Amino acid sequence: MQYEGVGTLSCLYIGGSHVQSGWIGLGLRKRFEEAFPMSNQARGWMLPYRMAQTDTPTHFRTESSGEWSGMRCVQSRYKGPFGSTGVRAHTEDIQATWQHVSLRSDSSLHASNTIEVWGQATGCIPQWLGSETLLHSDTLANGSGWRFLFDQEVDTVRFGIERFGKSTIAFDLFATVHVSTSRKKAQFTLYEWGNNGAKVSSAMRCERWETEWPALNLDLIFIGLGINDIHSAGKTWNEERFEVEYDAMVQRIQLAAPHATLILLSNTDSMRKGHSMAKQAQRMHAIQQQIAVRRQCVTFDLGRAMGSPGCIEDWHQRGWAQPDLIHFTPRGYDALAEILFSSWIAAHKSWQTSYPVPSSHER
């Protein structure tokens, strides 16, 4: 991508509310666009957060009509299914519709001529309601939903429900996916798996990682889970149990994305009931390092990159962290995106020094 301006980079960021808010993803996209101005950015997926009655990320807007109910993998009272995204919007209303549009200066830069709807249905199928001409639609070979092919690139997607006969309908939506369009230019895609309150165990409730994620052709996966495990358990946090669960999650993700590099992120610095959680975060990071050696992953100490233990209070004084000393303001999330991106680029440059890429006339 850097030397010839072609190729693709497909990334997935897994986390809780830090990811669901959308600000880190927005910051990563912005920095990638600045660093590689000749590249395109594919939209990736847009999840049905609004229909599931939870917060919608900042970088896309959702509108819907009809009656929808929501179930998420973090809600233990629901049995699922949760697909591969952890978010499920359910309707039995034939009048139900949904619409997603990317929010940026030019949403057409996130357009694609192929849209996939990941979900499942009884007695119905999704129906295209947009103005663009639909050339063809069919079911996905892996059984995870439907594919729609258009005569031009689509940036705003709008779907309804089409009933079969007079049967009762049930429709579950897990994601609307802009499939990366084959272009001559380099292309960057960031998929954001964000669920407020997500723990390792709740993420593992998603049934379709192995079915749906291979089609994403993932190159890089950031895993930012663990902070909710520690905060919810407090002094009763069981390190041995956490290691078993985290290791099992890493193995599942590697099965679903066998060619991807996994980066295990430590917790951001935080406090709980007035006490620093830095020691617990350090112990968690030590577990991640052991698993990284065992499973051939990479770790990154995001908490340490923020500053010294307890630095969340300094971030709050700067206006970068929320009063709860766990979550961040938009400026704070943008600072985290800068830490991640600059460290990513620095690591790549270090790798280049060790393994220089030959010039075009040498290849």
Summary of the structure (lengths in Angstrom):
residues: 363
radius of gyration: 20.8
end to end distance: 15.7
largest distance: 66.5
contacts: 1202
relative contact order: 0.16
helix: 32%
strand: 31%
